[in-house]
């Protein structure tokens, strides 16, 4: 099974396929800005042949310095709220749109996949997401997932795709 070798579950592939169909129907292009998922959302979208007609690509900005340099996340935001926050993912999504003039939709993700790195305020499994529409509002959402690192990342990829689908359905 090729899907298993690439690490994508049937649920992730089904949602990625749905996102691609919705993008095609709306004649829009997407860009991703990922931290804890390390490019897995872009990978799920580009799993499908022909996805380049609606997928611009993705930014993997794992470190704070990359979030600042590539996506324009403000140092003051990171200092005040941290990398895993609504404010940071909103700036990541908006920065991805600014960096990619052909994209109309962006999704960003930053979280604590574990096994370490969590705190009382930001436990392991906490993931923040944002979706941004060019000329429209940016929306942030958070989830706390359970499981090991791989399970948290898988759930985050699926949730990110679902959030993009939800934004596209309501255009």
C-alpha atoms as one frame of an Amber mdcrd trajectory, in Angstrom:
protein
   0.000   0.000   0.000   1.561   3.254  -1.156  -0.477   5.389   1.282   0.914
   3.442   4.201   4.474   3.877   2.939   3.991   7.644   2.729   2.479   7.707
   6.200  -0.916   9.146   5.266  -4.031   7.500   6.658  -7.096   7.003   4.478
  -8.880   9.752   6.462  -6.100  12.267   5.751  -6.019  11.359   2.063  -9.802
  11.599   1.788  -9.817  15.064   3.367  -6.884  16.210   1.225  -8.798  15.053
  -1.850 -11.836  16.981  -0.662  -9.768  20.137  -0.175  -8.346  19.816  -3.691
 -11.826  19.370  -5.183 -13.147  22.405  -3.304 -10.174  24.496  -4.412 -10.739
  23.479  -8.029 -14.453  24.284  -7.822 -13.676  27.728  -6.376 -10.699  28.246
  -8.741  -8.443  29.064  -5.790  -4.908  28.097  -4.768  -3.649  27.138  -1.293
  -0.382  27.592   0.587   0.618  26.042   3.919   2.727  27.367   6.805   3.686
  24.546   9.139   5.683  24.138  12.303   4.952  20.977  14.332   3.661  19.074
  11.278   6.873  19.699   9.340   5.270  19.899   5.901   2.857  16.994   6.260
  -0.183  19.063   5.220   1.557  20.125   2.013   2.656  16.520   1.583  -0.900
  15.233   1.883  -2.144  17.755  -0.682   0.642  16.982  -3.139   0.164  13.228
  -2.732  -2.298  13.495  -5.608  -1.130  13.781  -9.195  -2.254  17.064 -10.715
  -2.511  18.850  -7.377  -0.195  21.586  -8.657  -3.207  23.209 -10.334  -4.439
  24.385  -6.917  -1.497  23.905  -4.542   1.201  26.574  -4.422   3.383  24.823
  -1.852   4.291  25.216   1.753   6.603  26.789   4.266   8.106  24.744   7.071
   9.069  27.249   9.747   9.994  25.158  12.742  12.111  27.703  14.590  11.002
  31.115  15.785  13.721  32.748  13.683  12.311  31.094  10.542   8.783  32.159
  11.457  10.078  35.726  11.625  12.373  35.673   8.582  10.125  33.778   6.174
   6.588  34.556   7.316   7.006  37.902   9.033   5.863  36.799  12.474   6.717
  39.667  14.807   9.297  39.136  17.537   6.958  40.931  19.929   4.224  38.369
  19.198   6.553  35.476  19.909   7.821  37.137  23.091   4.337  37.923  24.394
   2.420  34.817  23.309   4.918  32.164  22.233   5.107  30.122  19.057   2.071
  28.046  20.034  -0.624  30.717  20.109  -3.501  32.164  18.134  -1.529  35.317
  17.448   1.435  33.440  15.992  -0.563  31.140  13.714  -2.607  34.090  12.455
   0.591  35.903  11.498   1.982  32.704   9.961  -1.081  32.251   7.720  -1.143
  35.914   6.722   2.608  35.841   6.091   2.237  32.808   3.829  -0.381  34.660
   1.783   1.854  37.731   1.601   4.779  35.606   0.415   2.714  33.728  -2.164
   0.755  36.107  -4.363  -0.981  33.322  -6.316  -2.553  31.725  -3.237  -5.962
  32.820  -1.989  -6.128  30.471   1.001  -3.527  29.697   3.660  -3.461  27.317
   6.591  -0.935  27.450   9.402  -0.124  25.125  12.269   2.006  25.424  15.408
   1.850  23.067  18.329   3.506  20.851  20.891   3.654  17.343  19.460   5.714
  15.940  22.320   6.830  13.897  23.978   8.389  16.843  25.827   8.021  20.582
  25.618   4.651  20.935  27.287   3.680  22.991  30.315   0.612  23.508  32.478
  -0.566  26.355  30.225   0.483  24.648  26.991   0.312  20.871  27.364   1.707
  18.317  24.964  -0.925  17.847  22.271  -1.928  21.530  22.105  -2.026  22.670
  18.484  -3.096  26.055  17.138  -4.340  26.485  13.572  -5.229  29.473  11.441
  -6.873  29.795   8.072  -6.583  33.003   6.096  -8.425  34.107   2.987  -6.992
  36.811   0.768  -9.233  39.818   1.295 -11.101  38.034   4.084 -10.769  37.295
   7.767  -8.157  35.113   9.396  -9.519  32.603  11.879  -7.645  30.754  14.607
  -8.649  27.487  16.236  -7.041  25.249  18.839  -7.252  21.587  19.665  -5.654
  19.392  22.296  -4.871  15.989  20.854  -3.878  12.847  22.710  -1.418  10.141
  21.802   2.239   9.996  20.945   4.108  12.437  18.707   3.116  10.698  15.474
  -0.551  10.556  16.525  -0.633  14.237  17.504   0.891  15.220  14.165  -1.511
  12.997  12.222  -4.520  14.461  14.034  -3.177  17.966  13.413  -2.829  17.333
   9.673  -6.393  16.044   9.486  -7.734  18.993  11.486  -5.857  21.504   9.317
  -7.361  19.982   6.179 -10.830  19.989   7.748 -10.475  23.679   8.627  -9.526
  24.512   5.037 -12.513  22.519   3.774 -14.830  24.349   6.167 -13.570  27.748
   4.978 -13.962  26.771   1.318 -17.473  25.353   1.757 -18.632  28.677   3.213
 -17.235  30.941   0.482
